[in-house]
């Protein structure tokens, strides 16, 4: 992949090396733990994972600016525990032409024309 590519894991908890993990502000709370291994937000950051803390809507990226979006185990187009889940319209908005949306299983869900 292009070293200047913007790769975003919506709802990410560090499971994909070298990408930007997006989470809501709840990860900053004292009781939040990674669903995979129980690490805290501070531990994930100390391990070198990069996070963007923001709501799911709107995502703070310009239109047509992201190369790849991963969605791993996150609710799409519905409410989640902490509010509105990831919205497919937002993914489609931020992807560059030719950008890919990759699902839980590593399959491309959608490619932007």
SULSUL-V159771 format. One record per pair of residues at least 6 apart in sequence whose C-alpha atoms are under 8 Angstrom apart, sorted by sequence separation. I is the first residue (numbers start at 1). J is the second residue. D is the distance in Angstrom with one decimal. If there is no record, write none. Layout:
i:I j:J d:D
i:I j:J d:D
//
This chain:
i:26 j:32 d:7.0
i:27 j:33 d:7.6
i:33 j:39 d:5.4
i:34 j:40 d:6.2
i:45 j:51 d:7.6
i:54 j:60 d:7.6
i:78 j:84 d:6.3
i:79 j:85 d:5.1
i:102 j:108 d:4.4
i:103 j:109 d:6.0
i:9 j:16 d:7.7
i:14 j:21 d:6.6
i:33 j:40 d:4.8
i:34 j:41 d:7.4
i:77 j:84 d:7.9
i:78 j:85 d:5.5
i:101 j:108 d:5.7
i:102 j:109 d:5.5
i:12 j:20 d:7.8
i:13 j:21 d:6.3
i:32 j:40 d:6.4
i:33 j:41 d:6.9
i:77 j:85 d:6.2
i:78 j:86 d:7.5
i:100 j:108 d:6.4
i:101 j:109 d:5.5
i:102 j:110 d:7.3
i:12 j:21 d:4.4
i:32 j:41 d:7.3
i:76 j:85 d:5.8
i:77 j:86 d:6.1
i:78 j:87 d:7.6
i:100 j:109 d:7.6
i:101 j:110 d:5.2
i:9 j:19 d:6.6
i:11 j:21 d:6.6
i:12 j:22 d:5.6
i:13 j:23 d:8.0
i:75 j:85 d:5.4
i:76 j:86 d:4.9
i:77 j:87 d:4.7
i:91 j:101 d:7.4
i:100 j:110 d:5.9
i:101 j:111 d:6.3
i:8 j:19 d:5.8
i:9 j:20 d:6.0
i:10 j:21 d:6.2
i:11 j:22 d:5.3
i:12 j:23 d:6.6
i:74 j:85 d:7.3
i:75 j:86 d:6.2
i:76 j:87 d:5.6
i:77 j:88 d:6.3
i:100 j:111 d:4.5
i:7 j:19 d:5.4
i:8 j:20 d:4.8
i:9 j:21 d:4.8
i:10 j:22 d:4.9
i:11 j:23 d:5.1
i:74 j:86 d:7.1
i:76 j:88 d:6.6
i:99 j:111 d:5.6
i:100 j:112 d:6.5
i:6 j:19 d:7.8
i:7 j:20 d:6.2
i:8 j:21 d:6.0
i:9 j:22 d:6.1
i:10 j:23 d:6.9
i:11 j:24 d:7.9
i:28 j:41 d:6.8
i:98 j:111 d:5.9
i:99 j:112 d:5.4
i:6 j:20 d:7.9
i:8 j:22 d:7.0
i:27 j:41 d:6.2
i:97 j:111 d:7.9
i:98 j:112 d:5.0
i:97 j:112 d:5.1
i:98 j:113 d:5.7
i:96 j:112 d:6.8
i:97 j:113 d:5.4
i:95 j:112 d:6.7
i:92 j:112 d:6.9
i:13 j:34 d:6.3
i:13 j:35 d:7.9
i:69 j:91 d:7.1
i:69 j:95 d:7.5
i:57 j:84 d:7.6
i:68 j:95 d:6.9
i:21 j:49 d:7.6
i:23 j:51 d:7.1
i:25 j:53 d:5.8
i:56 j:84 d:6.8
i:66 j:94 d:5.7
i:67 j:95 d:5.9
i:20 j:49 d:7.7
i:21 j:50 d:6.1
i:22 j:51 d:5.7
i:23 j:52 d:6.4
i:24 j:53 d:5.3
i:25 j:54 d:6.4
i:56 j:85 d:6.3
i:57 j:86 d:7.4
i:64 j:93 d:6.4
i:65 j:94 d:5.5
i:66 j:95 d:4.6
i:67 j:96 d:5.7
i:14 j:44 d:6.9
i:19 j:49 d:7.8
i:20 j:50 d:5.3
i:21 j:51 d:4.6
i:22 j:52 d:4.7
i:23 j:53 d:5.1
i:24 j:54 d:5.0
i:25 j:55 d:7.4
i:56 j:86 d:5.3
i:57 j:87 d:7.3
i:63 j:93 d:5.3
i:64 j:94 d:4.8
i:65 j:95 d:5.8
i:66 j:96 d:5.5
i:71 j:101 d:7.6
i:13 j:44 d:7.7
i:18 j:49 d:7.2
i:19 j:50 d:7.0
i:20 j:51 d:5.6
i:21 j:52 d:6.1
i:22 j:53 d:5.9
i:23 j:54 d:6.2
i:24 j:55 d:5.2
i:56 j:87 d:7.2
i:59 j:90 d:6.8
i:63 j:94 d:4.5
i:64 j:95 d:4.8
i:65 j:96 d:5.2
i:67 j:98 d:7.7
i:68 j:99 d:5.6
i:69 j:100 d:6.4
i:70 j:101 d:5.9
i:71 j:102 d:6.5
i:72 j:103 d:6.2
i:73 j:104 d:6.2
i:17 j:49 d:7.5
i:18 j:50 d:7.8
i:20 j:52 d:6.7
i:22 j:54 d:6.9
i:23 j:55 d:7.4
i:24 j:56 d:7.3
i:58 j:90 d:6.9
i:62 j:94 d:6.1
i:63 j:95 d:7.0
i:64 j:96 d:3.8
i:67 j:99 d:4.7
i:68 j:100 d:4.9
i:69 j:101 d:4.8
i:70 j:102 d:4.8
i:71 j:103 d:5.2
i:72 j:104 d:4.5
i:57 j:90 d:7.1
i:61 j:94 d:6.2
i:63 j:96 d:7.5
i:64 j:97 d:6.6
i:66 j:99 d:6.9
i:67 j:100 d:6.6
i:68 j:101 d:5.9
i:69 j:102 d:6.1
i:70 j:103 d:5.9
i:71 j:104 d:6.1
i:68 j:102 d:7.3
i:70 j:104 d:7.6
i:14 j:49 d:5.8
i:14 j:50 d:7.9
i:26 j:82 d:7.8
i:8 j:66 d:7.4
i:6 j:65 d:7.6
i:7 j:66 d:6.4
i:10 j:69 d:7.0
i:12 j:71 d:7.7
i:6 j:66 d:5.1
i:7 j:67 d:5.8
i:8 j:68 d:6.3
i:9 j:69 d:5.8
i:10 j:70 d:6.1
i:11 j:71 d:6.9
i:12 j:72 d:7.0
i:5 j:66 d:7.4
i:6 j:67 d:5.3
i:7 j:68 d:4.8
i:8 j:69 d:4.9
i:9 j:70 d:4.6
i:10 j:71 d:5.4
i:11 j:72 d:7.1
i:5 j:67 d:5.8
i:6 j:68 d:6.8
i:7 j:69 d:6.0
i:8 j:70 d:6.2
i:9 j:71 d:6.0
i:10 j:72 d:7.4
i:11 j:73 d:7.9
i:7 j:70 d:7.8
i:9 j:72 d:7.4
i:11 j:74 d:6.2
i:10 j:74 d:7.6
i:10 j:86 d:7.3
//
